[in-house]
Structures are given as structure tokens and as C-alpha cells.
Amino acid sequence: MKFMLFDGILETHLASSLERALRARGHDVINTGKLGHGFKFLTDPLQLAPIEAAIDQAIAERPDIVFVFRPASLPFAQLWRLRKSGARIVAWLSDDPVLWKLSYGPVIDHYDLVLHCGNATVLDFYEQQHGRPTGINFPFWTDGVSFPYVYGSKEPESDVMFLGNVHDQVRRDRYFRLSGMDLDLRIHGNVGSDYNNVWGGYLDADAEVADAGARTRLAINIPQYFRDHHGLETWFDGLDKLGFFEYPSRVIQYAAMGIPLISFVPEGSALDTFPEIYCVNDSAQAEATARQLLEGGGLSELSLAMWRRFASHFSAGSRVLALEHVLANDDWRSLDAVQRTRMFTEFDGTEIERDVSGSAAEASKQTPVVGSVFPRPSRSVEVGGTDEQVRSAAQVHLDTVPIADAPLNIALIGTGWGDHVSTLNTTLRGLRNMGHHVDPVNPYNFRGFISKDPFGEYSGVVDVVGLREHFQRRIDVFLFVGGYYLPDVAGTRMLRDDHGVKTLAIGLEGQNFTLRDSRLVSIVDKAGFVNQLTPQKFAAHGLENVTYYPDGFDRSYVRLLLLQNGRYRRLGVFAQREAHFGLHRRLLDEFRGIDSARFAADVDGTERHGLANVSRVANSLLSIVLPDMSRKGPLPNRLLGHAMIAGSLPVLTRGIAPTVISNPGEDSILIAQPGELRLKLRRLLSDDDALERLRVNSVSFASANLAVEENLAGVLAQEGSQVR
């Protein structure tokens, strides 16, 4: 069968692991990826644009099954359109029953199959409300690709871990329950005010979760109690009587990693479909149980038992077997709520899990290290082997610059000529590295060709016809950088129609569809925005000549990198403006006394050797790349690619826009609070393989995504320029 996995939730491993298991069973899979967010039906056309595009894809490719991860992404009109694909539409209710009033109950009768995420009490509630059995229990899952078996593989950092947020109204009670226990415990998530010093840092990637899981001896789960939603938008009469969420995603992640688990449950409740989990009613029982397990031995055996239960009944493979069954059989409709709750345990996914993940936990016989040791960060890290890989990758990148077979004459227009690391100068060098002829147009020197913008939105309007006549050679392309100047409409149209001259704009910083930016976009042939989310917002308004064009580095910079010998220092810090260092004083103060250097583009970039200055600072083991607070968002620092291609492990602040410019935890580190970087570095510096892998991944990501010449070639190729 052909499956379409439609949209996704925050835990992206759910869709990816289900895709792997489906493919292992011989199915074809289309995975749309995460398309939206929120728990209420979408109404904004901009938010619905990617949903509509995915529906169009379903209608065109005609899958047999569409598996919907987030019913809120499909209001009635969109759900009706999706049915035109002819597929059977399946809904998975990941926040069952909390969203029953908001986005589950209203559409449940419009799906061919409903997969719940709740126990018999929840399933019975649906049967009473809708007058029939609505579906089966289909709890969270994952696989060993996303969360491998890691228990006992590294020296413990703490005895007990909790994975999740404890900072908001629904979850805040968790913080005091956890931190009030006399245990060596760390919380990984948003904690708010950390009164009791138990925060272990936020984990931004599956790899970081697995690393933390390898450094603990026990895990704790405090589930969501539905009574705590009282007073919130999700509340409805009777929600408090439906109990608690038995198996949140963290429980399945713990199990996949083989971590023995203690879970809070309401008094009189049990987790009978996962008997290896120790159930407690309160903090006193949790503390006593933890001490008994930590001191009594047998954790290795319990770890393997946790993994076996996961592989058989909570892996993606087991979910695929259950899904195949209920799609082919309606026998579940005759079962009572208890039977439909336990039905998923009839399907053993162990063999699929072995095939997909490559190695079974049962092959692991390591004994967990007893005790909790907090190693100090190393003051010296051997990086010779990694540096050889980095330099080799940089050399290969330098040697594969795309060269134009038919060089173009390009007029380059913008501001920032005095800044050697500006987007404008980086673009100039990149174009010349490719073999194009570039005529720099500094508006200060070409004022006779620039008129005032009558609306006051741009620094000026450029007379492109007069400018073309000014240069002795013909101009093939006008390239505007930065979005400060506007080409005049009539001249741009005349040159395009009569002479085939193209007009492009890159380095645009807008994040939303605005009338100001739409003026420019409607004139040029192609517009490139720094924010990767912006193009779809313009496409929703019918302007489809918009693309993602990130800030990057050019080959001239790579040449300078290759002239460097060894790592000069441990830390480099990059800011767009000198003043930005002060805005992040609390973060930077943690690294006083460490050999470091700083680069501010508004000061150091204006020096004659500005590009060389960047290469010297980037030639550090670690680079803190502060966000560009001078741009709305704020956006990532323009120099991020310069740090990444240098193999200097990049540190970014969480919350920049777009939130995902790279792959946090895999090729970069994200932080938000003072102390968080220290926690993450402590783990990395104790694992040479992980450190080297992250640095090499950083170089690979920069080479593939942030190289100016390749990105320029992509834009110019639209205009008929061929490269080799």
C-alpha cells in the first residue's frame, strides 16, 4: 500500500520512525513533514497554504492511506478536499482526550479510522459521546534509530533524570514534586525558576536526549493529570474524571534507551500493559522506590526487560502491524473498551525493530557504572584527527566552486561596501569566484540614477535603464542586495521584455508578507529571503517568485581558512555589532579566563583585513555566534556559515528566527540560559566521538547549505546561466 503521513507534531521522531517501519514492511510512504502547529482548527490562509499544498499532493499521487498526525490541521473544508484523493483517512489523536472539544470531537465522524491515545476510560468516554466504538488505543511509539539503546554506556551524570517541561500552569507542580525528593536528579526541559538547582539543560535533538539517557541510572515520569486543565481553554465538563495520560512520549523514549523507569500514577491505577514500569502514587513512594532500585542491584536486567517490552509492544514496528490489521479487519468494533485498549499488545514488532534499528539491545551486556560523578570540563581537547577531516572537507569544497560556462555581466546594487563581511561583499566575491563580471553600484556614487521613493519605504528607486546605458558593456542581470533600494517598475519591465535583462533581489530580511516587501517582489524576477519560512507566506498570496536564500560564506574566505595552522584558541565569539556583546553579558561571563577572541562585524569587518579577522576568530574549538539583534526576529548572525565551515563548533541562542537554520544537537548547539552551555559542553568534552561527529556535521551542513557560490548558481540558473 501507499501511505501518506500527513503533518506532524513536535515529536518528529514519531513520523520518521513510522515511515521506516512501513517501508520495512514493503509499503510506499510519502512523509509531508510537519506542516503547522497549534491545537485549534486553522483559519489563517497563510497557515493553511502548506496544508493545501499537501492536499494537492495527495490528490495527485493518490495514496491508499492518509495518516493524519494533527486533526487541527484539517478543518472541515480541507478534510473534505483531502477525501477527493480517494484514500482512506486515518486520524491519530496524540493529545487524547484533552483536545476532544477543540479539534477531535467535531471531526471524528469524518475519518475512516480513529486511533486513540488513551485507556479504557477514555475510549468509553468517546463511545458514550458518539454513540459507538470510535477506535482502538494506539499509544506513542519510536524506534532505535531515533532513540538507540544506550543504558550504562557512559559514566552517570545523575542517578535520576526527568525529560520534559515543568514551567507552565499545567506542569509546574512537577517541578516541586521532582526537586523536593532527596535524590541526585536532573530535569531536562524548560524549568522556569530553578529554585533547587536541578536543571540539566534543554535537549534540542534526539541525539542529545540519547546522550543524557546514557548518563543516568533511572528515569521518572510524571504524567499529565487531566484535572489540571481546569480553567484552561482545553477544559470541558467531565475531563477531570478521565484520569491521566498513561504513556507520554518520554516513557517510550526511556524504554527505547533501556532506562529503568518509575512512573507516578493516581492511587489505585496501574500500567498493566507495561508491567516493567514501577508505579508510585506520590513523591515519598517515588523516592523510596528509587533508593531501593539504586541500592539493590539488578538494574542491567531491568534495563533489558524495558527494552524488550518496548520492542515488542511500543516500537514503530508493532504499531505498523496493528495498523495493517485494523485497516484490513473490522473485528475491533465488536470489542469492549478494555479489549480495544489492550489490542495493541497483540502485535509483536521486535523483528521489525531489529531490522530497522540494526542492532538489538539484547546484544548489549555492559554493566551500568555505579555512582554519580560530575567530571569537570576538559581544559585540553585533542582535535588533530577532526581537524584533518575539516581541512580535507574545506579543500574539497574550495576545489568544487561552480564556474559559469557563459559568464554574465551583473550590476550589483546595495549598501555595505565598507564592511568586508557584509552580504554585499560576500556576494561580490562569490560572483567573481564563479567567473562572472561584476559592476559594483554604490548608491552614494550613483546618486544621479536614484530618485526618491514617494512612499518613503525604500532608500531610493533605481533607474535601471539609465544605469545600464552608463556601463560600456551590456548588463545581463541587476542584482539588488539587502532590500534597501527598489528598481523602477517601467524600466525593469522594458529591459526584461526588450533585452531579456533579469532583475533579482537577495538578502531580504522580512519574516511576514508585507505590502512593502510585496512591492519589490512584484517587480523582480526572483526574490531571496533570509528567513526560510517567508517564501510560503508570499506564495499564499500568489507571489511564487520567492525563495529561501540564507546568509553564507564565499570561497575567498575558505582560502583564508586553509592558510591557518592549528586551533589558536578555545573560544571565538561573533556579533554583528559591538553592542551585542553587552546584551549577552551573562552568557559570556561564564567563559572569563578562557583563551578567546571576539569579532564584531560593525567594527572588525570594516578593517582592510576584515575577512582574515573572521578566519582567525573562527579558527577556535568553539564559536558562540550571537544572534543579529539589529534585524527583526532576531535573525541568525550573518557569520554563522563562517564558523561552521571552519569546523568551529557553533553555539546559537535558542529562539532565533527561523528557529531551525541547522540541525541542533547534530551540527550545532542551542542554548538559552546561563549555565546551559556549560552543561552541554561537559557532556560533549567527555565523548570525543560525539564531539568530532558534531564538528564534521557542522562543516558538511555549511558546505551543503550556506555556500554563497552554490546558492548564487541556484538563483542565476533560473535566469539561464549555466555552471559547471
Protein Blocks (a to p, Z undefined) as FASTA:
>chain_A
ZZddehjdfklmlmmmmmmmmmmnopacddebjabgcjbdcfbfklmmmmmmmmmmmmmn
opabdcdfblklmcfklmmmmmmnopacddddfkbcklmmmmmmmmmmmpfbdcddbdfk
lmmmmmmmnopafbdcddddddfklmccfehkaccfbfbdceddfkbmklmmmmmmmmmp
ccddddeddebjafkopagbjafbfklmmmmmmmcfbdcdddddfklmgoiakbcehklm
nopafbgfklmmmmmnopacdddddehiacfklmkbccdfbfklmmmmmmmmmmngomlm
mmmmmmmmmmmmmcfklmmmmmmmmmmpcklmmpcfklmmmmmmmpccklmmmmmnopaf
klpccdcdedjddddddfbdcfklmmmmmmmmmmmmmmmcccdfbdcddddddehklpmk
bmklmmmmmmmmnopacddddfklmmmmpccdfklpagbdcdfklmmmmpmbdcfbdcde
hjlaccdfklmmmmmmmnopacddehiabfbdcfklmmmmmmmmbdcdfblklmmmmmmn
opakbccddddddfklmmmmmmpgcjfbfbdcddfbfklmmmmmmmmmmmgoiacddddf
klmmmpmklmmmmmmmmmpfbdcddddfkbghiacdfklmmmmmnopacdddehiacfbl
blghklpccdfbehjlmmmmmmmmmmmklmmmmmmmmmmmmmmmmgmklmmmmmmmmnop
acZZ
